[in-house]
Amino acid sequence: MGEEWKHANWVSFLGKIAWIIGLASGVGYLIWGIIRISAISAIFFFGFGVVAGPFIWGIIGGIIAIIISVAIIRPKFSNKCADQDWDFLMNWVMSEGFRFPWMLFWGILLHIFGWYWGGFAVTIPALVLIFAGPKKYEWKK
């Protein structure tokens, strides 16, 4: 974009490191799940009953968050934020009828599959771009 957008610097920076934050969130959740499963295994060995579901979810969610961060957020979001390619991000949508932004979708998935804070570095810049971006976001085309 030719004109200077007042939020460009901090949105660009936060978006640029979003994949690292998502990756750290996934790795943290994965490690937490593994440690807790190990502790549960020890408890089962000694005869106490504990539900392992949340810790298995931590392992699965951590792996998914790592994959999303590296395979999707880094090339499609973080690199575009670093280049300040706002046009790409504003037009990276699911469909041409009702234009739901992919960046918001992937940020929400990082919230779900990573630790709670894992998706903030994607959803905050996405929401700023959508509602206070360099140009008006078109929800319908």
C-alpha positions in Angstrom: 0.0 0.0 0.0 1.3 3.4 -0.9 -0.1 5.4 2.1 1.3 4.9 5.6 -1.0 3.2 8.0 -0.7 4.2 11.6 -0.8 0.7 13.0 1.6 -0.7 10.4 4.7 -1.0 12.6 3.3 -2.9 15.6 0.9 -5.0 13.6 3.8 -6.0 11.3 6.0 -6.8 14.2 3.4 -8.9 16.1 2.3 -10.6 12.9 6.0 -11.4 12.0 6.6 -13.2 15.3 3.1 -14.8 15.4 4.4 -18.1 14.1 7.1 -18.2 16.8 4.5 -17.5 19.5 2.2 -20.2 18.1 5.1 -22.6 17.9 6.1 -21.9 21.5 2.5 -22.4 22.5 2.3 -25.7 20.8 5.6 -26.9 22.1 4.7 -25.9 25.7 1.3 -27.7 25.4 3.0 -30.8 24.0 5.6 -30.9 26.8 2.9 -30.3 29.4 0.9 -33.2 28.1 3.9 -35.5 28.0 4.9 -34.6 31.5 1.4 -35.1 32.8 0.9 -38.4 31.0 4.2 -39.6 32.5 3.0 -38.6 36.0 -0.3 -40.3 35.4 1.5 -43.5 34.3 3.4 -43.4 37.6 0.2 -42.9 39.5 -1.5 -45.8 37.7 1.5 -48.0 38.5 1.0 -47.3 42.2 -2.8 -47.9 42.0 -4.5 -44.5 41.9 -7.1 -43.8 39.2 -6.7 -40.6 37.2 -8.3 -39.3 34.0 -5.7 -38.9 31.3 -8.0 -37.2 28.6 -6.9 -33.6 29.1 -3.2 -34.5 29.0 -3.7 -36.6 25.8 -5.5 -33.5 24.4 -2.4 -31.5 25.3 -0.2 -33.8 23.2 -2.5 -33.8 20.2 -3.3 -30.1 20.5 0.4 -29.2 20.8 1.3 -31.2 17.7 -1.6 -29.5 15.7 -0.5 -26.1 16.9 3.1 -26.7 15.9 1.9 -27.8 12.4 -0.4 -24.8 12.0 2.3 -22.4 13.1 5.0 -23.7 10.8 3.0 -24.8 7.7 0.4 -22.1 7.6 1.0 -19.1 9.9 4.6 -18.6 8.9 4.3 -18.5 5.1 0.8 -17.1 4.8 0.6 -14.7 7.7 3.9 -13.9 9.4 5.9 -13.4 6.2 3.1 -11.2 4.7 3.0 -9.1 7.9 6.8 -8.7 7.8 6.5 -7.5 4.2 3.5 -5.4 5.2 1.5 -7.0 2.4 -1.9 -5.9 3.7 -3.6 -6.4 0.4 -2.8 -10.1 0.5 -4.0 -10.5 4.1 -7.2 -8.5 3.4 -8.0 -10.7 0.4 -6.9 -14.1 1.9 -10.5 -15.2 2.4 -12.5 -18.5 2.5 -15.0 -17.7 -0.2 -15.9 -14.9 -2.5 -19.5 -14.7 -1.3 -19.2 -14.0 2.4 -15.5 -13.2 2.8 -14.4 -14.7 6.1 -10.6 -14.1 6.6 -8.4 -17.1 6.8 -6.0 -15.2 9.2 -8.8 -15.0 11.8 -9.8 -18.7 11.3 -6.2 -19.9 11.8 -5.8 -17.6 14.8 -8.9 -19.1 16.4 -7.6 -22.6 15.7 -4.3 -21.7 17.5 -6.3 -20.6 20.5 -8.1 -24.0 20.5 -5.1 -26.3 19.9 -2.3 -24.4 21.6 -2.1 -23.0 25.1 -4.6 -20.2 25.6 -2.3 -17.4 24.6 -1.1 -19.1 21.4 -3.4 -17.5 19.0 -3.3 -13.9 20.2 -0.4 -12.9 18.0 -2.5 -13.9 15.0 -6.0 -12.8 16.1 -5.0 -9.4 17.4 -3.3 -8.2 14.1 -6.1 -9.9 12.2 -8.8 -8.0 14.1 -6.9 -4.7 13.8 -6.6 -5.3 10.0 -10.2 -6.1 9.6 -11.7 -3.3 11.8 -9.0 -0.6 11.7 -7.0 -1.6 8.7 -5.5 0.5 5.9 -8.7 0.1 4.0 -12.2 -1.0 4.8 -12.7 -4.7 5.0 -15.3 -6.1 2.6 -17.3 -8.9 4.2 -19.4 -9.4 1.1 -18.3 -9.1 -2.5 
